[in-house]
Each structure stands twice: as C-alpha cells, then as structure tokens.
C-alpha cells in the first residue's frame, strides 16, 4: 500500500526532525555571557549572580606550578563539599577568563579533569558552586612557552 505525502504530513515530519536535532543541543548549552566576559569579576557575576564567594581548603586544585606548554595545561578539581552543582575553571590573565564550566547532576562525584589553554602566567581558580554558596581554590601557574598569547 502506497502512502501519498501531503503538505500536512511533510510539515509534521519536518517539525519532528527539527525537534530531534535541536533537543540534544540543549545538553551542550553554554553561558555565553560568562564565556564572553573579559575580566574575572564579570565572569564570576555571570556564573554565580551574587552568591557568597569564599576560599575553601576542601577543594583540591591540581595544576602544575610551571606549564611548559600553555596550549595544554592539565587541571584536576576535586572536592568533598556537599551539594555541588557546578565546577568552573577560571584563568585570570586569559583574554576570556572562563576556561571550562561543568554542570554536575545530584549524586555525582565532584571530580573533574581537563586540559586548558593559558596565554600567560596567571592564577588559576577553581570555583565550586553548592547549595550554600561558591567556594574557591587558587594556584599560580607560570607559563614558559607556547601560551595562546605568545
């Protein structure tokens, strides 16, 4: 039995196809304001919107003291803080300080590893957002060659 394609069927199929393509893109949505910010203060404001921020010794920020290649600097952030929602990595001296931001589902271990790009020697800040506020840890990293800024 042959089915004839009419305009209504075509439009329904087109809408269904578009929905299937666009829904997964929401999984990779990003905070354009935070990633586009050009200063640490703008980045923090865009990410955390006035939540209290304080230093914490409960965050382990593992990053080398000297990065021989600023194009690929390994970073690991781990914490045992309760109710972690997001972990963000900020490089103060980069043209756009926000290097990475990870949304965490409830019950997931707050332990992330990635590689970031650094244009110059700078403080690297791990910002951990929880239900009660934002907690940070920082470490200064010296970039010797190959940074994204030369």
KOLKE-609142 format. One record per atom (N, C-alpha, C, O): residue number from 1; atom name; z, x, y. Coordinates in nm, 2 decimals. Atoms other than C-alpha are relative to their C-alpha. Example, Ala and Ser with C-alpha at 12.3 -4.5 7.8 and 13.67 -1.06 7.14 Angstrom:
<recs>
REC    nr   atom       zz       xx       yy
REC     1      N     0.00     0.09    -0.12
REC     1     CA     0.78     1.23    -0.45
REC     1      C     0.00     0.09     0.12
REC     1      O     0.07     0.19     0.12
REC     2      N     0.00    -0.09    -0.11
REC     2     CA     0.71     1.37    -0.11
REC     2      C     0.08    -0.08     0.11
REC     2      O     0.09    -0.03     0.22
</recs>
This chain:
<recs>
REC    nr   atom       zz       xx       yy
REC     1      N     0.00     0.08    -0.12
REC     1     CA     0.00     0.00     0.00
REC     1      C     0.00     0.09     0.12
REC     1      O     0.09     0.17     0.14
REC     2      N     0.01    -0.08    -0.12
REC     2     CA    -0.10     0.15     0.33
REC     2      C     0.07    -0.07     0.12
REC     2      O     0.07    -0.19     0.13
REC     3      N    -0.07     0.06    -0.12
REC     3     CA     0.11     0.10     0.64
REC     3      C    -0.07     0.04     0.12
REC     3      O    -0.11     0.16     0.14
REC     4      N     0.07    -0.02    -0.12
REC     4     CA    -0.05     0.07     0.97
REC     4      C     0.10     0.05     0.11
REC     4      O     0.20    -0.02     0.13
REC     5      N    -0.09    -0.05    -0.10
REC     5     CA     0.11     0.28     1.25
REC     5      C    -0.03    -0.08     0.13
REC     5      O    -0.15    -0.07     0.18
REC     6      N     0.02     0.07    -0.13
REC     6     CA     0.16     0.07     1.56
REC     6      C     0.08     0.07     0.11
REC     6      O     0.15     0.17     0.08
REC     7      N    -0.07    -0.06    -0.12
REC     7     CA     0.29     0.16     1.91
REC     7      C     0.15     0.00    -0.02
REC     7      O     0.21     0.10     0.01
REC     8      N    -0.15     0.01     0.02
REC     8     CA     0.64     0.04     1.83
REC     8      C     0.05     0.10    -0.10
REC     8      O     0.15     0.17    -0.08
REC     9      N    -0.04    -0.09     0.11
REC     9     CA     0.66     0.24     1.51
REC     9      C    -0.01     0.15     0.05
REC     9      O     0.08     0.23     0.01
REC    10      N     0.02    -0.13    -0.05
REC    10     CA     0.53     0.55     1.69
REC    10      C     0.11     0.04     0.09
REC    10      O     0.16     0.15     0.08
REC    11      N    -0.10    -0.03    -0.10
REC    11     CA     0.78     0.53     1.97
REC    11      C     0.14     0.01    -0.07
REC    11      O     0.21     0.10    -0.03
REC    12      N    -0.13    -0.01     0.08
REC    12     CA     1.07     0.47     1.72
REC    12      C     0.01     0.14    -0.06
REC    12      O     0.11     0.21    -0.06
REC    13      N     0.01    -0.13     0.06
REC    13     CA     0.96     0.78     1.53
REC    13      C     0.02     0.11     0.09
REC    13      O     0.09     0.21     0.06
REC    14      N    -0.01    -0.10    -0.10
REC    14     CA     0.93     0.98     1.84
REC    14      C     0.14     0.02     0.05
REC    14      O     0.19     0.13     0.07
REC    15      N    -0.14     0.00    -0.04
REC    15     CA     1.28     0.89     1.96
REC    15      C     0.09     0.06    -0.11
REC    15      O     0.18     0.14    -0.08
REC    16      N    -0.08    -0.05     0.11
REC    16     CA     1.43     0.96     1.62
REC    16      C    -0.02     0.15    -0.01
REC    16      O     0.07     0.22    -0.03
REC    17      N     0.03    -0.14     0.01
REC    17     CA     1.26     1.30     1.61
REC    17      C     0.06     0.08     0.11
REC    17      O     0.12     0.19     0.09
REC    18      N    -0.06    -0.07    -0.12
REC    18     CA     1.38     1.39     1.96
REC    18      C     0.15     0.01    -0.02
REC    18      O     0.21     0.11     0.02
REC    19      N    -0.14     0.00     0.02
REC    19     CA     1.73     1.29     1.87
REC    19      C     0.04     0.11    -0.10
REC    19      O     0.14     0.18    -0.08
REC    20      N    -0.03    -0.10     0.10
REC    20     CA     1.72     1.51     1.56
REC    20      C    -0.01     0.14     0.06
REC    20      O     0.06     0.24     0.01
REC    21      N     0.01    -0.14    -0.06
REC    21     CA     1.61     1.81     1.77
REC    21      C     0.10     0.02     0.10
REC    21      O     0.15     0.14     0.11
REC    22      N    -0.10    -0.02    -0.11
REC    22     CA     1.85     1.76     2.06
REC    22      C     0.14     0.00    -0.04
REC    22      O     0.22     0.07     0.03
REC    23      N    -0.14     0.01     0.04
REC    23     CA     2.17     1.68     1.88
REC    23      C     0.06     0.14    -0.04
REC    23      O     0.17     0.18     0.01
REC    24      N    -0.05    -0.13     0.03
REC    24     CA     2.21     2.03     1.73
REC    24      C     0.01     0.09     0.12
REC    24      O     0.10     0.18     0.11
REC    25      N    -0.01    -0.09    -0.12
REC    25     CA     2.15     2.19     2.07
REC    25      C     0.14    -0.02     0.07
REC    25      O     0.18     0.07     0.13
REC    26      N    -0.13     0.02    -0.06
REC    26     CA     2.49     2.04     2.18
REC    26      C     0.10     0.09    -0.06
REC    26      O     0.20     0.13     0.00
REC    27      N    -0.09    -0.09     0.06
REC    27     CA     2.66     2.27     1.93
REC    27      C     0.00     0.14     0.07
REC    27      O     0.09     0.21     0.07
REC    28      N     0.02    -0.12    -0.07
REC    28     CA     2.53     2.56     2.14
REC    28      C     0.01    -0.01     0.15
REC    28      O    -0.03     0.08     0.22
REC    29      N    -0.01     0.02    -0.14
REC    29     CA     2.60     2.41     2.48
REC    29      C     0.09     0.11     0.06
REC    29      O     0.19     0.15     0.00
REC    30      N    -0.08    -0.10    -0.06
REC    30     CA     2.75     2.66     2.73
REC    30      C     0.03    -0.04     0.14
REC    30      O    -0.03    -0.13     0.20
REC    31      N    -0.05     0.03    -0.13
REC    31     CA     2.94     2.65     3.05
REC    31      C    -0.09     0.09     0.10
REC    31      O    -0.05     0.20     0.12
REC    32      N     0.09    -0.08    -0.09
REC    32     CA     2.66     2.76     3.29
REC    32      C     0.06     0.05     0.12
REC    32      O     0.03     0.16     0.17
REC    33      N    -0.07    -0.04    -0.12
REC    33     CA     2.89     2.78     3.59
REC    33      C     0.08     0.13    -0.03
REC    33      O     0.08     0.23     0.04
REC    34      N    -0.08    -0.11     0.04
REC    34     CA     3.12     3.02     3.41
REC    34      C    -0.08     0.12    -0.03
REC    34      O    -0.05     0.23     0.01
REC    35      N     0.09    -0.11     0.04
REC    35     CA     2.84     3.23     3.26
REC    35      C    -0.08     0.05     0.12
REC    35      O    -0.12     0.17     0.12
REC    36      N     0.07    -0.04    -0.12
REC    36     CA     2.67     3.24     3.60
REC    36      C     0.08     0.06     0.11
REC    36      O     0.03     0.11     0.21
REC    37      N    -0.09    -0.05    -0.10
REC    37     CA     2.98     3.34     3.80
REC    37      C    -0.02     0.15     0.02
REC    37      O    -0.06     0.22    -0.08
REC    38      N     0.02    -0.14    -0.03
REC    38     CA     2.96     3.68     3.97
REC    38      C     0.14     0.08     0.03
REC    38      O     0.13     0.19     0.06
REC    39      N    -0.13    -0.06    -0.03
REC    39     CA     3.34     3.75     4.01
REC    39      C     0.10    -0.05    -0.11
REC    39      O     0.08    -0.17    -0.15
REC    40      N    -0.10     0.04     0.10
REC    40     CA     3.64     3.74     3.77
REC    40      C     0.07    -0.13     0.04
REC    40      O     0.09    -0.22    -0.05
REC    41      N    -0.07     0.11    -0.04
REC    41     CA     3.81     3.48     3.98
REC    41      C    -0.08    -0.13    -0.01
REC    41      O    -0.03    -0.23    -0.05
REC    42      N     0.09     0.12     0.02
REC    42     CA     3.51     3.24     3.98
REC    42      C    -0.01    -0.03    -0.15
REC    42      O    -0.01    -0.15    -0.19
REC    43      N     0.01     0.02     0.15
REC    43     CA     3.48     3.29     3.60
REC    43      C     0.12    -0.07    -0.05
REC    43      O     0.11    -0.17    -0.12
REC    44      N    -0.13     0.07     0.05
REC    44     CA     3.85     3.20     3.54
REC    44      C     0.01    -0.14     0.05
REC    44      O     0.05    -0.23    -0.02
REC    45      N    -0.01     0.13    -0.05
REC    45     CA     3.83     2.90     3.77
REC    45      C    -0.10    -0.10    -0.07
REC    45      O    -0.06    -0.21    -0.10
REC    46      N     0.09     0.08     0.08
REC    46     CA     3.52     2.77     3.59
REC    46      C     0.04    -0.03    -0.14
REC    46      O     0.01    -0.14    -0.19
REC    47      N    -0.04     0.02     0.14
REC    47     CA     3.66     2.82     3.25
REC    47      C     0.13    -0.08    -0.02
REC    47      O     0.14    -0.17    -0.10
REC    48      N    -0.13     0.05     0.02
REC    48     CA     4.02     2.71     3.30
REC    48      C     0.05    -0.10     0.10
REC    48      O     0.16    -0.15     0.09
REC    49      N    -0.03     0.11    -0.10
REC    49     CA     4.03     2.48     3.61
REC    49      C     0.14    -0.01     0.04
REC    49      O     0.20    -0.12     0.02
REC    50      N    -0.14     0.01    -0.06
REC    50     CA     4.37     2.57     3.75
REC    50      C     0.11     0.00    -0.10
REC    50      O     0.23    -0.02    -0.06
REC    51      N    -0.11    -0.01     0.10
REC    51     CA     4.56     2.60     3.42
REC    51      C     0.08     0.13     0.03
REC    51      O     0.03     0.23     0.08
REC    52      N    -0.08    -0.12    -0.03
REC    52     CA     4.85     2.85     3.45
REC    52      C    -0.05     0.12    -0.09
REC    52      O    -0.07     0.10    -0.21
REC    53      N     0.04    -0.12     0.07
REC    53     CA     4.75     3.21     3.35
REC    53      C     0.11     0.10     0.00
REC    53      O     0.17     0.13     0.11
REC    54      N    -0.10    -0.10     0.00
REC    54     CA     4.99     3.47     3.23
REC    54      C    -0.04     0.11    -0.11
REC    54      O    -0.11     0.08    -0.21
REC    55      N     0.02    -0.11     0.10
REC    55     CA     4.98     3.81     3.04
REC    55      C     0.09    -0.04    -0.12
REC    55      O     0.19    -0.10    -0.12
REC    56      N    -0.07     0.03     0.13
REC    56     CA     5.09     3.79     2.67
REC    56      C    -0.01     0.12    -0.09
REC    56      O    -0.12     0.18    -0.10
REC    57      N     0.00    -0.10     0.10
REC    57     CA     5.19     4.05     2.42
REC    57      C    -0.03    -0.05    -0.14
REC    57      O    -0.03     0.02    -0.24
REC    58      N     0.03     0.06     0.13
REC    58     CA     5.10     3.81     2.14
REC    58      C    -0.15     0.00    -0.02
REC    58      O    -0.20    -0.06    -0.12
REC    59      N     0.14    -0.01     0.01
REC    59     CA     4.73     3.88     2.19
REC    59      C    -0.04     0.15    -0.04
REC    59      O     0.01     0.24     0.03
REC    60      N     0.05    -0.13     0.04
REC    60     CA     4.57     4.18     2.01
REC    60      C    -0.14     0.02     0.05
REC    60      O    -0.23    -0.05     0.00
REC    61      N     0.13    -0.03    -0.05
REC    61     CA     4.27     4.31     2.20
REC    61      C    -0.04     0.14    -0.05
REC    61      O     0.02     0.24     0.00
REC    62      N     0.04    -0.13     0.05
REC    62     CA     4.09     4.58     2.01
REC    62      C    -0.14     0.03     0.05
REC    62      O    -0.24    -0.03     0.02
REC    63      N     0.13    -0.04    -0.06
REC    63     CA     3.82     4.76     2.21
REC    63      C     0.02     0.15     0.02
REC    63      O     0.13     0.20     0.05
REC    64      N    -0.02    -0.15    -0.01
REC    64     CA     3.75     5.14     2.22
REC    64      C     0.04     0.04     0.14
REC    64      O     0.01    -0.02     0.24
REC    65      N    -0.03    -0.06    -0.13
REC    65     CA     3.90     5.35     2.50
REC    65      C    -0.12     0.05     0.08
REC    65      O    -0.13     0.04     0.20
REC    66      N     0.12    -0.06    -0.05
REC    66     CA     3.57     5.52     2.55
REC    66      C    -0.12    -0.06    -0.07
REC    66      O    -0.13    -0.05    -0.20
REC    67      N     0.12     0.05     0.06
REC    67     CA     3.24     5.34     2.49
REC    67      C    -0.11     0.09     0.02
REC    67      O    -0.16     0.11     0.13
REC    68      N     0.11    -0.10    -0.02
REC    68     CA     2.97     5.59     2.42
REC    68      C    -0.13    -0.07     0.03
REC    68      O    -0.22    -0.01     0.08
REC    69      N     0.12     0.08    -0.02
REC    69     CA     2.70     5.32     2.43
REC    69      C     0.05    -0.13     0.06
REC    69      O     0.09    -0.22    -0.01
REC    70      N    -0.04     0.13    -0.07
REC    70     CA     2.77     5.04     2.69
REC    70      C    -0.08    -0.12    -0.04
REC    70      O    -0.04    -0.23    -0.01
REC    71      N     0.08     0.11     0.05
REC    71     CA     2.50     4.83     2.53
REC    71      C     0.06    -0.07    -0.12
REC    71      O     0.03    -0.19    -0.14
REC    72      N    -0.06     0.06     0.12
REC    72     CA     2.70     4.76     2.22
REC    72      C     0.15     0.05    -0.01
REC    72      O     0.17     0.15    -0.08
REC    73      N    -0.14    -0.03     0.01
REC    73     CA     3.08     4.77     2.26
REC    73      C     0.07    -0.10    -0.09
REC    73      O     0.07    -0.22    -0.06
REC    74      N    -0.06     0.10     0.09
REC    74     CA     3.27     4.62     1.97
REC    74      C     0.14    -0.05     0.06
REC    74      O     0.22     0.03     0.12
REC    75      N    -0.13     0.06    -0.05
REC    75     CA     3.56     4.38     2.06
REC    75      C     0.05    -0.09    -0.10
REC    75      O    -0.03    -0.17    -0.17
REC    76      N    -0.07     0.10     0.09
REC    76     CA     3.81     4.20     1.84
REC    76      C     0.12    -0.05     0.08
REC    76      O     0.20     0.02     0.14
REC    77      N    -0.12     0.07    -0.06
REC    77     CA     4.06     3.95     1.97
REC    77      C     0.07    -0.08    -0.11
REC    77      O     0.00    -0.16    -0.18
REC    78      N    -0.07     0.07     0.10
REC    78     CA     4.33     3.81     1.75
REC    78      C     0.14    -0.04     0.06
REC    78      O     0.20     0.03     0.14
REC    79      N    -0.13     0.05    -0.05
REC    79     CA     4.64     3.60     1.83
REC    79      C     0.06    -0.09    -0.10
REC    79      O     0.00    -0.16    -0.18
REC    80      N    -0.07     0.10     0.08
REC    80     CA     4.91     3.40     1.65
REC    80      C     0.06    -0.11     0.09
REC    80      O     0.14    -0.19     0.04
REC    81      N    -0.04     0.11    -0.09
REC    81     CA     4.96     3.17     1.95
REC    81      C    -0.04    -0.13    -0.06
REC    81      O    -0.14    -0.14    -0.13
REC    82      N     0.02     0.14     0.05
REC    82     CA     4.98     2.80     1.86
REC    82      C    -0.10    -0.07     0.09
REC    82      O    -0.10    -0.06     0.21
REC    83      N     0.09     0.09    -0.07
REC    83     CA     4.71     2.55     1.95
REC    83      C    -0.11     0.07     0.08
REC    83      O    -0.15     0.02     0.19
REC    84      N     0.11    -0.07    -0.07
REC    84     CA     4.43     2.80     2.05
REC    84      C    -0.12    -0.09     0.00
REC    84      O    -0.17    -0.13    -0.10
REC    85      N     0.12     0.08    -0.02
REC    85     CA     4.13     2.61     2.19
REC    85      C    -0.12     0.09     0.02
REC    85      O    -0.23     0.06    -0.03
REC    86      N     0.12    -0.08    -0.04
REC    86     CA     3.91     2.89     2.33
REC    86      C     0.05     0.14     0.02
REC    86      O     0.16     0.17     0.06
REC    87      N    -0.02    -0.14    -0.03
REC    87     CA     3.89     3.27     2.34
REC    87      C    -0.12     0.04     0.08
REC    87      O    -0.24     0.03     0.03
REC    88      N     0.10    -0.05    -0.09
REC    88     CA     3.69     3.42     2.62
REC    88      C     0.02     0.15     0.02
REC    88      O     0.13     0.20     0.03
REC    89      N    -0.01    -0.14    -0.03
REC    89     CA     3.60     3.78     2.69
REC    89      C    -0.07     0.03     0.13
REC    89      O    -0.18    -0.01     0.15
REC    90      N     0.05    -0.02    -0.14
REC    90     CA     3.56     3.89     3.05
REC    90      C     0.00     0.15     0.03
REC    90      O     0.09     0.22     0.00
REC    91      N     0.01    -0.14    -0.04
REC    91     CA     3.43     4.23     3.17
REC    91      C    -0.01     0.00     0.15
REC    91      O    -0.11    -0.04     0.21
REC    92      N    -0.02     0.01    -0.14
REC    92     CA     3.55     4.26     3.53
REC    92      C    -0.12     0.06     0.08
REC    92      O    -0.17    -0.01     0.18
REC    93      N     0.10    -0.06    -0.08
REC    93     CA     3.28     4.50     3.66
REC    93      C    -0.14    -0.03    -0.04
REC    93      O    -0.24     0.02     0.02
REC    94      N     0.13     0.04     0.03
REC    94     CA     2.98     4.34     3.49
REC    94      C    -0.05    -0.09     0.11
REC    94      O     0.03    -0.16     0.18
REC    95      N     0.05     0.09    -0.10
REC    95     CA     2.74     4.15     3.73
REC    95      C     0.04    -0.14    -0.03
REC    95      O     0.06    -0.22     0.07
REC    96      N    -0.05     0.13     0.05
REC    96     CA     2.83     3.83     3.53
REC    96      C     0.12     0.03    -0.09
REC    96      O     0.09     0.07    -0.21
REC    97      N    -0.12    -0.04     0.07
REC    97     CA     3.19     3.89     3.41
REC    97      C     0.02    -0.06    -0.14
REC    97      O     0.06     0.00    -0.23
REC    98      N    -0.02     0.06     0.13
REC    98     CA     3.19     3.64     3.12
REC    98      C    -0.10     0.04    -0.10
REC    98      O    -0.22     0.02    -0.09
REC    99      N     0.09    -0.05     0.10
REC    99     CA     3.05     3.81     2.82
REC    99      C    -0.01    -0.09    -0.12
REC    99      O    -0.12    -0.10    -0.18
REC   100      N     0.00     0.09     0.11
REC   100     CA     3.15     3.56     2.55
REC   100      C     0.11    -0.10     0.01
REC   100      O     0.21    -0.07     0.07
REC   101      N    -0.10     0.10     0.00
REC   101     CA     3.34     3.24     2.50
REC   101      C    -0.01    -0.08    -0.13
REC   101      O    -0.12    -0.13    -0.16
REC   102      N     0.00     0.06     0.14
REC   102     CA     3.43     3.09     2.16
REC   102      C     0.09    -0.12     0.00
REC   102      O     0.21    -0.11     0.03
REC   103      N    -0.08     0.12     0.02
REC   103     CA     3.55     2.73     2.11
REC   103      C     0.05     0.00    -0.14
REC   103      O    -0.03     0.02    -0.23
REC   104      N    -0.05     0.00     0.13
REC   104     CA     3.78     2.70     1.82
REC   104      C     0.05    -0.14    -0.04
REC   104      O     0.11    -0.21     0.04
REC   105      N    -0.05     0.13     0.06
REC   105     CA     3.85     2.40     1.60
REC   105      C     0.14     0.01    -0.04
REC   105      O     0.19     0.12    -0.07
REC   106      N    -0.14     0.00     0.04
REC   106     CA     4.21     2.30     1.53
REC   106      C     0.01     0.05    -0.15
REC   106      O    -0.07     0.01    -0.24
REC   107      N    -0.03    -0.05     0.13
REC   107     CA     4.35     2.49     1.23
REC   107      C    -0.08     0.13    -0.03
REC   107      O    -0.05     0.19    -0.14
REC   108      N     0.08    -0.12     0.02
REC   108     CA     4.10     2.78     1.26
REC   108      C     0.08     0.12     0.05
REC   108      O     0.15     0.11     0.15
REC   109      N    -0.07    -0.12    -0.04
REC   109     CA     4.25     3.13     1.27
REC   109      C    -0.06     0.05     0.13
REC   109      O    -0.18     0.06     0.14
REC   110      N     0.04    -0.05    -0.13
REC   110     CA     4.23     3.27     1.62
REC   110      C    -0.03     0.15    -0.01
REC   110      O     0.05     0.23     0.03
REC   111      N     0.04    -0.14     0.03
REC   111     CA     4.05     3.59     1.52
REC   111      C    -0.15     0.01     0.01
REC   111      O    -0.22    -0.03    -0.07
REC   112      N     0.15    -0.01    -0.02
REC   112     CA     3.70     3.68     1.66
REC   112      C    -0.03     0.14     0.02
REC   112      O     0.05     0.22     0.07
REC   113      N     0.06    -0.13    -0.02
REC   113     CA     3.49     3.99     1.66
REC   113      C    -0.14    -0.02     0.05
REC   113      O    -0.22    -0.10     0.00
REC   114      N     0.14     0.01    -0.06
REC   114     CA     3.17     4.05     1.86
REC   114      C    -0.03     0.13     0.06
REC   114      O     0.05     0.23     0.06
REC   115      N     0.04    -0.11    -0.08
REC   115     CA     2.98     4.31     2.05
REC   115      C    -0.04    -0.04     0.14
REC   115      O    -0.11    -0.15     0.15
REC   116      N     0.04     0.04    -0.14
REC   116     CA     2.94     4.30     2.43
REC   116      C    -0.07     0.11     0.06
REC   116      O    -0.08     0.23     0.01
REC   117      N     0.07    -0.10    -0.08
REC   117     CA     2.74     4.48     2.69
REC   117      C     0.08     0.03     0.12
REC   117      O     0.13    -0.06     0.19
REC   118      N    -0.08    -0.04    -0.12
REC   118     CA     2.92     4.68     2.96
REC   118      C    -0.09     0.09     0.09
REC   118      O    -0.15     0.18     0.04
REC   119      N     0.08    -0.08    -0.09
REC   119     CA     2.74     4.81     3.27
REC   119      C     0.06     0.12     0.06
REC   119      O     0.00     0.22     0.10
REC   120      N    -0.07    -0.11    -0.05
REC   120     CA     3.01     5.04     3.38
REC   120      C     0.14     0.00    -0.05
REC   120      O     0.18    -0.10    -0.12
REC   121      N    -0.14     0.00     0.04
REC   121     CA     3.37     5.15     3.31
REC   121      C     0.07    -0.12     0.07
REC   121      O     0.05    -0.15     0.19
REC   122      N    -0.05     0.12    -0.05
REC   122     CA     3.58     4.84     3.35
REC   122      C     0.12    -0.05    -0.08
REC   122      O     0.14     0.00    -0.19
REC   123      N    -0.10     0.07     0.08
REC   123     CA     3.88     4.63     3.25
REC   123      C    -0.07    -0.11    -0.09
REC   123      O    -0.16    -0.18    -0.04
REC   124      N     0.05     0.11     0.09
REC   124     CA     3.80     4.40     2.95
REC   124      C     0.12    -0.09    -0.02
REC   124      O     0.23    -0.04    -0.05
REC   125      N    -0.11     0.09     0.01
REC   125     CA     4.01     4.09     2.95
REC   125      C    -0.03    -0.10    -0.11
REC   125      O    -0.14    -0.16    -0.12
REC   126      N     0.01     0.10     0.10
REC   126     CA     4.07     3.86     2.65
REC   126      C     0.09    -0.12     0.06
REC   126      O     0.21    -0.10     0.08
REC   127      N    -0.08     0.12    -0.05
REC   127     CA     4.17     3.51     2.78
REC   127      C     0.00    -0.10    -0.11
REC   127      O    -0.10    -0.15    -0.16
REC   128      N    -0.02     0.10     0.11
REC   128     CA     4.31     3.27     2.52
REC   128      C     0.06    -0.12     0.06
REC   128      O     0.17    -0.13     0.11
REC   129      N    -0.04     0.13    -0.06
REC   129     CA     4.33     2.91     2.62
REC   129      C     0.07    -0.08    -0.12
REC   129      O     0.02    -0.09    -0.23
REC   130      N    -0.07     0.08     0.10
REC   130     CA     4.60     2.70     2.44
REC   130      C     0.03    -0.13     0.07
REC   130      O    -0.01    -0.16     0.18
REC   131      N    -0.04     0.13    -0.05
REC   131     CA     4.75     2.35     2.49
REC   131      C     0.10     0.02     0.12
REC   131      O     0.10    -0.06     0.21
REC   132      N    -0.10    -0.02    -0.10
REC   132     CA     5.02     2.51     2.72
REC   132      C    -0.05     0.08     0.12
REC   132      O     0.02     0.09     0.22
REC   133      N     0.05    -0.08    -0.10
REC   133     CA     4.81     2.74     2.93
REC   133      C    -0.10     0.11    -0.04
REC   133      O    -0.15     0.10    -0.15
REC   134      N     0.09    -0.10     0.03
REC   134     CA     4.60     3.05     2.94
REC   134      C     0.07     0.13     0.00
REC   134      O     0.15     0.16     0.09
REC   135      N    -0.07    -0.13     0.02
REC   135     CA     4.72     3.39     2.81
REC   135      C    -0.10     0.11    -0.01
REC   135      O    -0.21     0.09    -0.07
REC   136      N     0.10    -0.11    -0.01
REC   136     CA     4.55     3.72     2.87
REC   136      C     0.06     0.13    -0.05
REC   136      O     0.18     0.15    -0.06
REC   137      N    -0.03    -0.14     0.03
REC   137     CA     4.55     4.08     2.75
REC   137      C    -0.12     0.08     0.06
REC   137      O    -0.23     0.03     0.06
REC   138      N     0.11    -0.08    -0.06
REC   138     CA     4.35     4.36     2.91
REC   138      C     0.01     0.14    -0.04
REC   138      O     0.11     0.19    -0.08
REC   139      N     0.00    -0.15     0.03
REC   139     CA     4.24     4.71     2.84
REC   139      C    -0.12     0.06     0.08
REC   139      O    -0.22     0.00     0.10
REC   140      N     0.10    -0.07    -0.08
REC   140     CA     4.04     4.96     3.05
REC   140      C    -0.09     0.08    -0.10
REC   140      O    -0.04     0.15    -0.19
REC   141      N     0.09    -0.07     0.09
REC   141     CA     3.73     5.09     2.88
REC   141      C    -0.09     0.08     0.09
REC   141      O    -0.15     0.04     0.19
REC   142      N     0.09    -0.09    -0.07
REC   142     CA     3.53     5.39     3.00
REC   142      C    -0.13     0.01    -0.07
REC   142      O    -0.14     0.03    -0.19
REC   143      N     0.13    -0.01     0.05
REC   143     CA     3.16     5.38     2.96
REC   143      C    -0.07     0.13     0.04
REC   143      O    -0.07     0.16     0.15
REC   144      N     0.05    -0.14    -0.02
REC   144     CA     2.99     5.72     2.92
REC   144      C    -0.15    -0.01     0.03
REC   144      O    -0.19     0.05     0.13
REC   145      N     0.14     0.00    -0.02
REC   145     CA     2.62     5.65     2.88
REC   145      C    -0.05    -0.14    -0.05
REC   145      O     0.01    -0.21    -0.12
REC   146      N     0.07     0.11     0.06
REC   146     CA     2.38     5.36     2.82
REC   146      C     0.05    -0.14     0.04
REC   146      O     0.02    -0.23    -0.03
REC   147      N    -0.05     0.12    -0.04
REC   147     CA     2.56     5.09     3.01
REC   147      C    -0.12    -0.09     0.05
REC   147      O    -0.23    -0.03     0.08
REC   148      N     0.11     0.08    -0.05
REC   148     CA     2.35     4.79     3.12
REC   148      C    -0.04     0.02     0.14
REC   148      O    -0.14    -0.03     0.18
REC   149      N     0.03    -0.03    -0.14
REC   149     CA     2.36     4.91     3.48
REC   149      C    -0.05     0.14     0.02
REC   149      O    -0.08     0.18     0.13
REC   150      N     0.05    -0.14    -0.01
REC   150     CA     2.25     5.27     3.41
REC   150      C     0.10     0.10    -0.01
REC   150      O     0.07     0.22     0.00
</recs>
